Amino acid sequence: MGKKGRRESETPGRETFDPLPVESKTPATVVLLLNSPEEDILVKACEAIFTFAEKGDENKVCLLGLGALEPLCRIITHSNKLVRRNAFMALGTMATNVCKCEDTVVHEFATLCLASLSVDFVCKVQITDNQGLPPLIQLLSGPEPDVQKNSLEIILNLVQDYQSHLVLHELDLIPPLLELLKSDFPVIQHLVLKTLQKVTTEKGTLAVFREKQGFNKIMDILNNMEFSDLHSEALQVAANCLTDNESIQLIHESGDLNRLMEFLLKPSTPEIQSSAVKCITQVAQNPESHKLLSGQNVEKILVDLLNVADISVKTSACQAVAAMSLHQASKDCFRDLGGIPALVQSLSSDSSILKEAATLALANLTCRNQLNALAVYEAGGHEILVRQLRESSPRMVANSATTLRSMAEQEVIRRSILSHGAMQALVEPLKSTDPQILINATQCLSVLACDNEARVELHRAGGLQLLVNLLHSFNRDVLHSACLAVNVCASDDLTTVEMCKFGALEILQEINQSRNRRSRVSELAMMRLLHSNLSVKYSLTGHLASTDIITSGFYDAGKVCYHCLFMCYRKSMPVINSAIFLPCFETVVSLCFCRKKRKEDKQKDEAQSESVTEKPWSMMDDVSLQILIKEAKESILPLNDERQQLVSEAMGGAVEMEKLHEFPWMLHLSELKFQLQSNVVPIGLISRGIYCHRALLFKCLADCIGLSCTLVRGEHNRAWNEILLFNQSPFSQHQFSQPRRFIVDLLHQPGSLLAVDSPAALQYQTI
């Protein structure tokens, strides 16, 4: 290296260590420096070798000839982390090229080196990036067993990364692996099976495996008792194969299903039993195969395995029960054989994997099977499942919620589930970001929330806010389940009001205006919220059905969009307020809080200035409306068609269509607002009303005496009532063969019935 090189070797400080000039002249010197006791020199030497080797294959061969591999392999266990890292990098770069040489000794040494390196993630990437897999696969067909073993270890380490075995079938890996199954060395056979277990999880590789008769070769091993030490791993490969319908067809045709069953029946190691059960699990998911399994009493075998001590076997048995329970016949069979108490007992295990498998089995067993749900309840499973809603395992939480949903369809079980704090426990899953947890939790909530006390508990626990938040989800299934839960929770006014405070109505309005997000369920949820507040419903939809009964506190704010809904309106709002109805005005105020301006005279002299102060608005009793209701009940019910006259007379009598513009209804309402100092006008005080006022009063009186009618808003202050007339209708002496719908004329010819869609009705609805 010359003087400069010697001076650098005598200087221990890193800051004065210049890069070693070995790229083209003195690689041998750098290789010698790998034996230095000084850490800084080792770091620089390894770095220089890495740089030199990356220049090309000739440089890698040159380093191999200079004996660089032996010292590099020695210092990969150095105590200095930087030395180890650089040595690994140098070896990784060199070894991938060394595999391409023809010297068997070099192959053995290089593959042994790569086998050590391939356990490190960074080295895996380097081996793959440097095209190390093709030469390694070629070495599998070589004559040297040690090279085969080392190459298999490297490949097995590489395929732990899923991205690596996505392309393995393109590199023609399967044929040499299958050939090595015939090896005389068990260690090689074990490595082959472990590698096959990994790579056959990818569909492309599995297809190649089946084409090359791989499944048949696996079954040959399972049918040979001399290979009993390979059976556990061979069964795991077989389980992967049985995810493929064509492989399942092969097992039917060959009769190898009986052989798999023997592994369950005969005493064997837990590993073999567990692997055999996994095969059965795969077979059970095919409807045709399920029939064959049931015919061999697989359910009885699995129930017995649920009670063994080994956790892995019990876990596999739970998974098999879950697969078998996709079929109704097996659901009943597992219950009759006593499998459900064993599964419930597994819920208390310390193994999270076993608990997860048990919850999945119970979820499938109780789906659309109330007898199984009752069996879980009788075994005390519901109490454990409620606790598991707070677990950290996403699948366990999702499965527990599904099982509880199925169980809660029975009232007795539902009450018991709620008594163990199910509503509080569901709050945590509602905070999840996992779509499946959210779907299952909201579906469970939909069943539990049919009880009023449950809804109260949910609100106290903060669950209503979380439920409303889920309406923002862009996951279609989550949104669908959330809308269903909102629909159930809107069964009472108090819960509905709380959800509206959290913005549920506004969010649903936006969803239903979206072409992509709206659905029948979202529309149903919105209508359910509006049903508990008919004033809002009428303002937004312009329609009240015959089942929408107007009660005290109802107001007509006119046609508005949602964003204007909670504002105080400048226009007059006819309001229903009568002590005869149940008062619910507090609910209205929570959605539309109004204040009126009241004049306060500081002096009695009219010339003195007036000051206006704000005061919380309160509704006066509508005595006039109470009189009308009383009259309707006492005198209209026995009669035929006088109620229209009652409404018309109360609102100013008949008005000819040609003179409608002369009718002073606007002036009258302005005078009322001035007198009341409020935009809210009791309906009974309106003595000059047109379409919208008369239709509202008619609907109010009709609801009061139990007559079915609707309220529909049109344009330009138009509104009308639709009624359905049957034979011997209280409205008419005429007889109809079929029920017919009519619009009631309340303004021009009070008492007239206008058949819907008739010219007269259309004229009444429009200007």
C-alpha positions in Angstrom: 0.0 0.0 0.0 3.0 2.3 0.3 3.8 4.9 2.9 0.4 6.4 3.0 -1.1 3.0 3.8 1.4 2.3 6.6 0.8 5.8 8.1 -3.0 5.1 8.2 -2.5 1.7 9.9 -0.5 3.4 12.6 -3.2 6.1 13.2 -5.9 4.7 15.5 -8.2 7.8 15.3 -11.2 7.4 13.0 -11.2 11.1 12.0 -7.7 10.7 10.3 -8.4 7.3 8.6 -8.7 8.1 4.9 -10.4 5.6 2.6 -8.3 2.6 1.7 -7.3 2.9 -2.0 -7.8 -0.8 -2.8 -10.3 -0.7 -5.7 -7.8 -1.5 -8.4 -4.3 -2.0 -7.0 -4.0 -3.6 -3.6 -7.1 -5.8 -2.6 -4.6 -8.3 -1.2 -3.5 -5.8 1.4 -7.1 -5.1 2.5 -7.7 -8.8 2.9 -4.7 -9.0 5.2 -6.1 -6.1 7.2 -9.1 -8.3 8.1 -6.8 -10.0 10.6 -6.0 -6.7 12.4 -6.9 -6.5 16.1 -7.9 -2.9 15.7 -11.6 -2.3 15.3 -11.3 0.9 13.2 -9.1 -0.9 10.7 -11.6 -3.8 10.5 -14.4 -1.4 9.9 -12.5 0.3 7.1 -11.3 -3.0 5.6 -14.8 -4.5 5.4 -16.2 -1.3 4.0 -13.4 -1.3 1.3 -14.1 -5.0 0.4 -17.8 -4.3 0.1 -17.1 -1.3 -2.2 -14.6 -3.3 -4.3 -16.9 -6.4 -4.6 -19.8 -4.3 -5.8 -17.8 -3.1 -8.8 -18.4 -6.4 -10.6 -18.2 -10.2 -10.6 -14.5 -10.3 -11.5 -13.7 -8.4 -8.3 -15.8 -10.8 -6.2 -13.9 -13.8 -7.7 -10.7 -12.0 -7.0 -11.5 -11.5 -3.4 -12.5 -15.2 -3.2 -9.1 -16.2 -4.5 -7.4 -14.0 -2.0 -9.1 -15.8 0.8 -11.4 -13.1 2.0 -14.3 -15.4 3.0 -12.6 -17.1 5.9 -11.7 -13.9 7.9 -15.1 -12.3 7.0 -17.0 -15.3 8.4 -14.9 -15.1 11.5 -15.5 -11.4 12.3 -19.3 -11.5 11.7 -19.4 -12.5 15.4 -17.2 -9.5 16.4 -18.3 -7.6 19.5 -18.3 -4.3 17.7 -21.6 -3.8 16.0 -20.2 -1.7 13.1 -17.6 -4.4 12.4 -20.3 -7.0 12.3 -22.5 -5.0 10.0 -19.8 -4.2 7.5 -18.6 -7.8 7.5 -22.2 -9.0 6.8 -22.5 -6.5 4.0 -19.3 -7.7 2.4 -20.1 -11.3 2.7 -23.6 -10.8 1.3 -22.2 -9.2 -1.7 -19.6 -11.8 -2.3 -21.5 -14.9 -1.5 -24.3 -14.5 -4.0 -21.6 -14.5 -6.7 -19.7 -17.3 -5.2 -22.7 -19.6 -5.7 -22.2 -19.3 -9.4 -18.8 -20.9 -9.3 -18.3 -24.5 -10.2 -16.1 -25.5 -7.3 -18.0 -27.8 -4.9 -15.9 -26.7 -1.9 -16.5 -23.1 -2.7 -20.2 -23.8 -3.0 -20.3 -25.5 0.4 -18.4 -22.6 2.0 -20.5 -19.9 0.3 -23.8 -21.5 1.0 -22.8 -22.1 4.7 -21.9 -18.4 4.9 -25.2 -17.3 3.2 -27.1 -19.6 5.5 -25.8 -17.7 8.5 -26.4 -14.4 6.8 -29.9 -15.1 5.6 -31.4 -14.9 9.1 -30.8 -11.2 9.0 -33.4 -9.0 7.3 -30.9 -6.7 5.6 -28.9 -9.7 4.3 -32.1 -11.2 2.9 -32.8 -8.1 0.9 -29.2 -8.1 -0.4 -29.4 -11.8 -1.4 -32.7 -11.2 -3.3 -31.5 -7.9 -4.9 -28.3 -9.6 -6.1 -30.3 -12.3 -7.8 -29.2 -14.9 -5.3 -32.3 -17.2 -5.6 -31.7 -18.6 -9.1 -28.2 -20.0 -8.4 -29.4 -21.3 -5.0 -32.3 -23.2 -6.8 -29.8 -24.6 -9.2 -27.6 -25.9 -6.4 -30.6 -27.9 -5.1 -30.0 -30.3 -8.1 -26.3 -30.6 -7.4 -24.7 -33.8 -6.1 -23.4 -32.5 -2.7 -25.8 -33.0 0.2 -24.2 -30.3 2.3 -24.7 -27.8 -0.4 -28.3 -28.9 -0.8 -28.9 -28.6 2.9 -27.3 -25.1 3.1 -29.2 -23.9 0.0 -32.5 -25.2 1.5 -31.8 -23.3 4.7 -31.1 -20.1 2.8 -34.3 -20.5 0.7 -36.4 -21.3 3.8 -35.1 -18.2 5.5 -35.9 -16.1 2.4 -39.4 -17.4 2.0 -40.4 -16.3 5.5 -40.9 -13.0 3.7 -44.2 -13.3 1.8 -42.9 -11.0 -1.0 -40.1 -13.5 -1.7 -42.3 -16.5 -2.4 -44.7 -14.6 -4.7 -42.2 -15.2 -7.6 -40.8 -18.6 -6.6 -43.1 -20.6 -8.9 -41.7 -18.5 -11.8 -38.1 -19.6 -10.8 -39.1 -23.3 -11.1 -38.5 -24.1 -7.5 -41.1 -26.9 -7.1 -39.5 -29.7 -9.2 -36.1 -29.7 -7.3 -37.9 -29.6 -4.0 -40.1 -32.6 -4.9 -37.0 -34.4 -6.1 -35.3 -33.8 -2.7 -38.2 -35.5 -0.9 -36.5 -38.7 -2.0 -33.3 -37.7 -0.3 -31.6 -40.3 2.0 -31.0 -37.5 4.6 -34.0 -36.7 6.9 -32.7 -33.2 7.6 -33.0 -32.4 3.9 -36.5 -33.9 3.8 -37.6 -31.8 6.8 -36.2 -28.7 5.2 -38.0 -29.4 2.0 -41.4 -29.9 3.8 -40.9 -26.7 5.8 -40.2 -24.8 2.6 -43.2 -26.3 0.8 -45.4 -25.4 3.8 -44.4 -21.8 3.3 -44.5 -21.5 -0.5 -47.8 -23.4 -1.0 -49.7 -20.7 0.7 -49.4 -18.7 -2.5 -51.9 -19.7 -5.2 -49.5 -19.6 -8.1 -47.0 -21.8 -6.4 -49.8 -24.1 -5.2 -51.1 -24.5 -8.8 -47.6 -25.5 -10.0 -47.3 -27.9 -7.0 -50.5 -29.7 -7.9 -49.5 -29.8 -11.6 -46.2 -31.5 -10.7 -48.1 -34.2 -8.7 -46.9 -32.7 -5.4 -50.1 -33.5 -3.5 -49.8 -37.2 -4.5 -46.1 -37.2 -3.3 -47.2 -35.8 0.1 -49.9 -38.4 0.4 -47.3 -41.1 -0.4 -45.2 -39.9 2.6 -48.3 -40.0 4.8 -49.1 -43.5 3.7 -45.6 -44.7 4.5 -45.1 -45.4 8.2 -41.3 -45.5 7.7 -41.6 -41.7 7.2 -43.5 -41.2 10.5 -41.0 -38.5 11.5 -42.1 -36.5 8.5 -45.9 -36.9 9.0 -46.5 -33.7 11.0 -44.8 -31.5 8.4 -46.3 -33.4 5.5 -49.8 -32.9 7.0 -49.2 -29.1 7.2 -48.4 -29.1 3.5 -51.5 -31.2 2.8 -53.6 -28.6 4.8 -52.4 -25.9 2.4 -53.2 -28.0 -0.6 -56.7 -28.7 0.6 -57.6 -25.0 0.3 -57.8 -25.7 -3.4 -61.0 -27.4 -4.7 -59.1 -29.4 -7.2 -56.9 -30.9 -4.5 -60.1 -31.7 -2.5 -61.4 -33.5 -5.6 -58.2 -35.5 -5.7 -58.6 -36.6 -2.1 -62.1 -37.8 -2.8 -61.1 -39.8 -5.9 -58.1 -41.4 -4.3 -59.8 -42.3 -1.0 -57.0 -40.6 1.0 -59.6 -38.9 3.2 -59.7 -42.2 5.2 -55.9 -41.9 5.8 -56.3 -38.4 7.2 -59.0 -39.7 9.5 -56.7 -42.3 10.8 -54.4 -39.6 12.1 -57.2 -38.4 14.3 -58.2 -41.8 15.6 -54.9 -43.4 16.3 -52.7 -42.2 19.2 -50.0 -39.9 17.9 -48.0 -36.8 18.9 -49.9 -33.5 19.5 -48.1 -32.1 16.4 -49.5 -34.8 14.1 -53.0 -34.6 15.6 -53.0 -30.8 15.3 -51.9 -30.9 11.7 -54.4 -33.6 10.9 -57.2 -31.5 12.3 -56.1 -28.6 10.2 -56.5 -30.8 7.1 -60.0 -31.7 8.3 -60.8 -28.0 8.8 -59.9 -27.3 5.1 -61.9 -30.3 3.8 -64.9 -29.3 6.0 -65.4 -26.0 4.2 -66.4 -27.8 1.0 -70.1 -28.7 1.1 -69.6 -32.1 -0.6 -66.7 -33.0 1.7 -68.6 -32.0 4.7 -71.1 -34.8 4.0 -68.4 -37.3 3.9 -66.9 -36.1 7.2 -70.2 -36.2 8.9 -70.7 -39.7 7.7 -67.4 -40.7 9.5 -68.6 -39.1 12.8 -66.0 -36.3 12.7 -68.1 -34.2 15.1 -67.7 -36.8 17.8 -63.9 -37.0 17.3 -63.6 -33.2 17.4 -65.6 -32.9 20.6 -63.3 -35.4 22.2 -60.3 -33.4 21.1 -61.8 -30.3 22.7 -61.2 -31.9 26.0 -57.5 -32.9 25.6 -54.8 -31.2 27.5 -52.6 -30.0 24.6 -53.4 -26.4 23.7 -52.4 -26.7 20.0 -54.7 -29.7 19.5 -57.6 -27.9 21.3 -57.0 -24.8 19.2 -57.0 -26.8 15.9 -60.2 -28.7 17.1 -61.9 -25.3 17.8 -61.0 -24.2 14.3 -62.4 -27.4 12.8 -65.6 -27.0 14.8 -65.9 -23.5 13.4 -65.5 -24.8 9.9 -67.9 -27.7 10.4 -70.5 -25.3 12.0 -70.9 -23.5 8.7 -73.3 -26.3 8.0 -76.6 -26.6 9.9 -76.5 -30.3 10.5 -73.2 -30.1 12.3 -74.4 -27.3 14.5 -77.1 -29.5 16.0 -74.7 -32.4 16.3 -72.1 -30.5 18.3 -74.8 -29.4 20.7 -76.1 -32.9 21.2 -72.6 -34.2 21.7 -71.8 -31.7 24.5 -69.3 -29.6 22.5 -70.6 -26.2 23.6 -69.7 -26.5 27.3 -66.2 -27.5 26.2 -65.9 -24.5 24.0 -67.1 -22.2 26.8 -64.5 -23.7 29.1 -61.8 -22.8 26.5 -62.8 -19.2 26.7 -61.2 -19.0 30.1 -57.8 -20.4 28.9 -54.6 -18.4 29.3 -53.9 -19.0 25.6 -55.2 -16.1 23.5 -55.0 -18.2 20.3 -57.2 -20.9 21.9 -59.7 -18.2 23.1 -59.8 -16.7 19.6 -60.5 -20.0 18.0 -63.2 -20.8 20.6 -65.0 -17.5 20.1 -65.1 -18.2 16.3 -66.5 -21.6 16.9 -69.2 -20.2 19.1 -70.0 -17.5 16.7 -70.6 -20.0 13.9 -72.5 -22.4 16.1 -75.0 -19.8 17.4 -75.6 -18.1 14.0 -79.3 -18.7 13.2 -79.5 -21.4 15.8 -81.3 -20.4 19.0 -80.9 -23.7 20.7 -77.2 -23.4 20.5 -77.4 -19.8 21.8 -79.4 -21.1 24.7 -76.8 -23.8 25.3 -74.0 -21.1 25.5 -76.1 -19.2 27.9 -76.7 -22.2 30.1 -73.0 -22.8 30.2 -72.3 -19.3 31.4 -70.6 -18.3 28.1 -72.4 -14.9 27.8 -70.7 -13.5 30.9 -67.2 -14.4 29.6 -68.0 -13.1 26.1 -69.0 -9.7 27.6 -65.7 -9.5 29.3 -63.9 -10.4 26.1 -65.3 -7.3 24.3 -62.6 -5.5 26.1 -59.8 -7.8 24.9 -57.0 -6.5 22.7 -57.3 -9.3 20.1 -59.4 -7.9 17.2 -60.7 -11.3 16.1 -61.7 -12.3 19.6 -63.6 -9.0 20.1 -65.3 -9.4 16.7 -66.3 -13.0 17.3 -67.5 -12.3 20.8 -69.8 -9.5 19.6 -71.2 -11.8 16.9 -72.0 -14.5 19.4 -73.6 -12.1 21.8 -75.7 -10.6 19.0 -77.1 -14.1 18.1 -77.8 -14.9 21.8 -79.5 -11.5 22.5 -82.3 -12.3 20.1 -83.9 -14.2 23.1 -85.3 -11.8 25.7 -84.2 -13.8 28.7 -80.6 -14.1 27.5 -80.6 -10.4 26.4 -81.5 -9.2 29.8 -78.8 -11.3 31.4 -76.2 -10.1 28.9 -77.2 -6.5 29.7 -77.0 -7.2 33.4 -73.3 -8.0 33.0 -72.5 -4.6 31.6 -72.7 -5.4 27.9 -73.5 -1.8 26.9 -70.5 -0.4 28.8 -68.3 -3.1 27.3 -69.4 -2.3 23.7 -68.1 1.2 24.1 -64.5 0.1 23.6 -65.1 -1.8 20.3 -67.0 1.2 19.0 -63.7 3.1 19.3 -61.9 0.6 17.1 -60.5 1.4 13.6 -60.9 -2.3 12.6 -63.9 -2.5 10.2 -64.9 -6.0 11.2 -65.0 -5.1 14.9 -67.1 -2.0 14.1 -69.5 -4.0 12.0 -70.0 -6.8 14.6 -70.2 -4.4 17.5 -72.9 -2.2 15.9 -74.8 -5.3 14.9 -74.7 -6.5 18.5 -75.7 -3.1 19.6 -78.7 -3.1 17.3 -80.1 -6.2 19.1 -79.3 -5.1 22.6 -80.6 -1.5 22.2 -84.2 -2.6 21.7 -84.5 -2.2 25.5 -85.0 1.3 26.8 -82.7 0.8 29.8 -80.0 -0.5 27.5 -80.2 2.8 25.5 -79.9 4.8 28.7 -76.8 2.8 29.7 -75.3 3.3 26.3 -75.8 7.0 26.5 -74.3 7.2 30.0 -71.2 5.3 28.8 -70.7 7.6 25.9 -71.7 5.1 23.3 -74.2 7.3 21.5 -71.6 9.8 20.5 -69.4 7.0 19.2 -72.2 5.5 17.3 -73.1 8.8 15.6 -69.4 9.2 14.7 -69.5 6.0 12.8 -71.9 7.6 10.3 -68.9 9.4 9.0 -67.4 6.1 7.8 -66.7 5.6 4.2 -66.7 1.8 4.6 -70.0 0.8 3.2 -70.6 -2.2 5.6 -69.7 -0.1 8.7 -72.0 2.7 7.6 -74.8 0.1 6.9 -74.5 -1.4 10.4 -74.2 2.0 12.0 -77.4 3.2 10.3 -79.2 0.1 11.5 -78.1 0.7 15.1 -79.2 4.4 14.9 -82.6 3.2 13.6 -83.0 0.9 16.7 -81.7 3.5 19.2 -84.2 6.1 17.8 -87.0 4.1 19.4 -87.6 6.8 22.1 -87.6 10.6 22.0 -84.9 11.2 24.6 -82.3 9.0 22.8 -83.3 10.5 19.5 -82.8 14.0 20.8 -79.3 13.1 22.1 -78.3 11.6 18.8 -79.5 14.8 17.0 -77.4 16.9 19.4 -74.4 14.8 18.3 -75.2 15.7 14.7 -76.9 12.4 13.5 -79.6 14.1 11.5 -77.2 16.4 9.7 -74.8 13.6 8.9 -77.7 11.4 7.6 -78.9 14.3 5.5 -75.5 14.6 3.8 -75.3 10.8 3.3 -78.7 10.7 1.7 -77.7 13.5 -0.7 -74.7 11.5 -1.8 -75.2 9.2 -4.8 -72.5 6.7 -3.6 -73.2 6.6 0.2 -77.0 6.7 0.5 -79.0 3.5 0.8 -82.4 2.4 2.0 -81.0 1.8 5.4 -79.6 5.4 5.7 -83.0 6.8 4.5 -84.8 4.6 7.1 -82.5 5.8 9.9 -83.2 9.4 9.0 -86.9 8.9 8.8 -86.8 7.1 12.2 -85.0 10.1 13.7 -87.6 12.5 12.2 -90.4 10.3 13.4 -89.6 11.4 16.9 -89.7 15.0 15.9 -92.5 15.6 13.5 -91.9 19.3 13.2 -88.4 18.7 11.8 -89.8 15.9 9.6 -92.4 18.1 8.1 -90.0 20.9 7.5 -87.5 18.6 5.7 -89.7 16.2 3.9 -93.0 18.2 3.5 -95.0 15.1 4.4 -96.6 13.6 7.5 -98.0 10.1 7.2 -101.3 9.0 8.8 -99.2 7.3 11.4 -97.5 10.5 12.3 -99.7 11.8 15.1 -99.4 15.5 15.8 -99.1 16.3 19.5 -98.6 19.4 21.6 -95.5 21.4 20.7 -95.7 20.7 16.9 -94.7 23.7 14.8 -94.6 24.4 11.1 -91.5 26.3 10.3 -92.1 26.0 6.5 -89.9 24.3 4.0 -86.3 24.5 5.1 -83.0 22.8 4.6 -81.3 21.1 7.5 -78.6 23.8 7.9 -81.4 26.3 8.6 -83.4 24.0 10.8 -82.0 25.1 14.1 -82.2 28.8 13.4 -84.9 31.0 14.7 -87.2 31.8 11.8 -88.4 35.2 10.8 -91.6 33.9 9.2 -94.6 33.0 11.3 -94.7 29.5 12.7 -98.1 28.1 13.4 -97.8 25.9 16.5 -100.0 23.3 18.1 -100.2 23.8 21.9 -103.0 22.3 23.8 -103.2 20.9 27.3 -105.3 18.1 25.9 -102.2 16.6 24.3 -99.2 15.4 26.2 -96.9 18.4 26.5 -93.6 17.8 24.7 -92.5 21.4 24.0 -89.2 20.9 25.9 -88.2 18.6 23.1 -89.1 21.2 20.5 -87.1 23.9 22.4 -84.1 21.7 22.4 -84.1 21.6 18.6 -85.4 25.2 18.0 -84.8 27.6 20.9 -86.7 30.8 20.3 -86.7 34.1 22.2 -89.2 36.8 21.8 -88.8 40.5 22.2 -91.0 42.1 24.9 -91.7 45.8 25.3 -91.0 47.2 28.7 -92.6 50.6 29.4 -90.5 52.6 31.7 -93.4 55.1 31.7 -97.0 54.9 30.7 -96.7 57.8 28.3 -96.6 56.4 24.7 -94.2 59.1 23.7 -91.5 57.7 25.9 -88.8 55.5 24.5 -89.1 51.7 24.6 -86.4 49.4 25.5 -86.4 45.8 24.4 -84.9 43.1 26.6 -84.6 39.4 25.8 -86.5 36.9 27.9 -86.8 33.1 27.4 -89.8 32.4 25.3 -92.8 30.6 26.8 -95.9 29.2 25.1 -99.3 30.5 26.0 -102.2 28.0 26.3 -104.1 27.8 23.1 -107.7 28.0 24.5 -109.2 28.4 21.0 -107.7 25.1 19.9 -108.9 23.3 23.0 -112.4 24.5 22.2 -112.1 23.2 18.6 -110.8 19.8 19.8 -113.6 19.5 22.3 -116.2 20.4 19.7 -114.7 17.9 17.2 -114.9 15.1 19.8 -118.4 15.9 20.9 -120.1 16.9 17.7 -118.1 15.8 14.7 -117.5 12.1 15.4 -121.2 11.1 15.2 -121.6 13.1 11.9 -120.5 12.5 8.4 -118.9 15.5 6.8 -119.0 18.6 9.1 -115.5 18.6 10.3 -114.4 20.3 7.1 -116.9 23.0 7.9 -115.5 23.3 11.4 -111.9 23.9 10.1 -113.2 26.3 7.4 -115.3 28.4 9.8 -112.4 28.6 12.3 -110.1 29.8 9.6 -112.3 32.4 7.9 -114.8 30.5 5.9 -114.9 29.6 2.2 -112.9 31.7 -0.2 -113.6 31.8 -3.9 -110.5 30.9 -5.9 -110.8 34.1 -8.0 -110.9 36.2 -4.8 -108.1 34.4 -3.0 -105.7 37.3 -3.6 -108.2 39.6 -1.6 -108.2 37.3 1.4 -106.3 39.2 4.1 -104.4 36.3 5.7 -101.0 37.9 5.6 -102.1 41.0 7.3 -103.9 38.9 9.9 -100.8 36.9 10.7 -98.7 40.1 10.9 -101.1 41.5 13.5 -100.9 38.3 15.5 -97.1 38.3 15.5 -97.1 42.0 16.6 -99.6 41.3 19.4 -97.7 38.2 20.6 -94.2 39.7 20.0 -93.3 36.4 18.6 -93.0 34.5 15.3 -94.6 31.5 16.9 -98.4 31.7 16.6 -100.8 29.3 18.2 -102.9 27.6 15.5 -106.1 28.3 17.4 -105.6 32.1 17.2 -105.5 32.1 13.4 -108.9 33.2 12.2 -107.8 34.1 8.6 -105.9 31.1 7.3 -105.2 29.6 3.9 -104.1 26.2 2.6 -101.2 25.6 4.9 -103.0 26.7 8.1 -106.2 24.9 7.4 -104.4 21.6 6.4 -102.4 21.7 9.7 -105.5 22.3 11.8 -107.4 19.5 9.9 -104.5 17.1 10.6 -104.5 18.1 14.3 -108.2 17.5 14.7 -108.2 14.3 12.7 -105.3 12.9 14.8 -107.2 13.9 18.0 -110.3 11.9 17.2 -108.5 9.0 15.6 -109.2 9.6 11.9 -106.4 8.6 9.5 -105.1 11.4 7.3 -101.9 12.8 5.9 -100.4 16.3 5.7 -98.6 17.2 2.5 -96.8 20.5 1.7 -96.9 22.0 -1.7 -95.3 25.1 -3.2 -96.3 28.7 -2.4 -98.0 28.1 1.0 -100.0 25.2 -0.4 -100.8 22.2 1.7 -103.4 19.6 1.8 -104.7 16.5 3.5 -105.1 13.1 1.9 -107.6 10.6 3.4 -108.4 7.0 2.5 -112.1 6.1 2.2 -113.5 2.6 2.7 -117.0 1.3 2.4 -119.4 3.2 4.7 -116.9 5.9 5.2 -117.7 8.5 7.8 -117.0 11.1 5.1 -119.5 9.9 2.5 -122.7 8.0 1.9 -121.2 6.6 -1.3 -120.1 2.9 -1.5 -116.7 2.0 -3.0 -115.6 -1.4 -4.2 -112.0 -0.5 -3.3 -110.5 2.0 -0.9 -109.8 5.3 -2.6 -107.7 8.3 -1.7 -109.1 11.8 -1.7 -107.9 15.4 -1.0 -110.1 17.4 1.3 -111.1 20.8 0.1 -110.8 23.1 3.1 -110.8 26.5 1.4 -112.9 26.9 -1.7 -115.8 24.4 -1.3 -115.3 23.1 2.3 -116.5 19.5 2.6 -115.8 18.5 -1.0 -113.7 15.4 -1.6 -111.3 15.6 -4.6 -110.1 12.3 -6.0 -106.3 12.2 -6.0 -104.9 12.9 -9.5 -108.2 14.4 -10.7 -108.1 17.8 -12.4 -109.8 19.4 -9.4 -107.3 17.9 -7.0 -104.3 19.0 -9.2 -105.7 22.5 -9.3 -106.1 22.6 -5.5 -102.5 21.6 -5.1 -101.1 24.2 -7.5 -101.7 27.8 -8.4 
